Amino acid sequence: MHAVEITSFGGPEVLRLGERPAPVAGAGELLIRVAASGINRPDVLQRMGHYAPPPGTSDLPGLEVAGVVESGDALAMAEAGIRVGDRVCALVAGGGYAQWCVAPVVQCLPVPDGFSDVEAASLPETFFTVWSNVFDRARLQAGETFLVQGGTSGIGVTAIQLARAFGATVIATAGSDDKCAACLALGAHHAVNYKSQDFVAVAKRITEARGVDVVLDMVAGDYVAREVECLAEDGRIVIIAVQGGVQSGFNAGLVLRKRLTITGSTLRPRPVAFKGAIARALREHVWPLLAAGKVRPVIHSTFAAADAAQAHALMESNQHVGKIVLTW
């Protein structure tokens, strides 16, 4: 099969289309003939040598795919209601940049009716991540106020739409006025240009000094201290990436007085059973929203697999709004 390989750690140019043996599905797994592969920030980190795949996982990048089921564990597939020939999208721990990919059956979801393979491939990584962190870990509730950093990223466009759909007031940050407009078009109630505005001051003004209930943070670093300042009592910060650095100083007195929670998680190394539980929740609570058009994938660009280097360069430029997808 053709696969996009990381020939050495470095810039986008180290990605090359090569040949690999096709994988074989094992117990609890199925084999997907891949039509499209989503690109995510962890793929960039892996390419740079900063995010090794979990032990036993393919060294190929790629955390989400969409395509057709070719074969697999018959019992596990029957229990999941999946048959050979079905169109599915799947969250994987690696190996997604390839024409064939093995996935745990419980991490596969049906392609929503009317969705293209490209649209389907854009769903798993961001939807699993947002559901697990915003709704499970941070317990965002209807009527609360939600602040998402990086509102036009793949995670951001998903978080905006899901938080809005479940009844939260949504504040999104972005790096330009055009990107702020895109956040508003996706359903954010307010958008903050972090290059020209102070999101702490804006959040306090919007909430009449009460503060926000939940923050989804992909930056960390010095952002954590500012997020602590703009949280309401019993507020929660969930850190899912550290683009601004791993060291954070903050006012611990505010954490005590306002009973704040600062937490975080990474999804990739979690057990299959944990991810399977997220998949079941998504199918019950979110897939109907996708089918009804109340939540939609946001695709910025598609690239042929041979042009994966160009796709990574675009992601690193931060000029995109939404997802970047490879096609096979």
Protein Blocks (a to p, Z undefined) as FASTA:
>chain_A
ZZdddfbgcdfklpccdddddddddehiacdddfbdcddfklmmmmnopaccdehiafbg
cjbdcdddfbdcfklmmmnopaehiacddddfehklcfbdcddfklpccddehiafklmm
mmmmmmmmmmmmmmmmnopaehiacddehklbmklmmmmmmmmmnopacddddfbfklmm
mmmmnopabdcdfklpcfklmmmmmnnonopfbdcdfklmmllmmmmmmpcehiacddfb
dfnojbdcddfklmmmnopacddddfklpcfklmmmmmmmmmmmmmmmmmnopaccddfb
dcdfklmmmmmmmmmnopagcjddddZZ
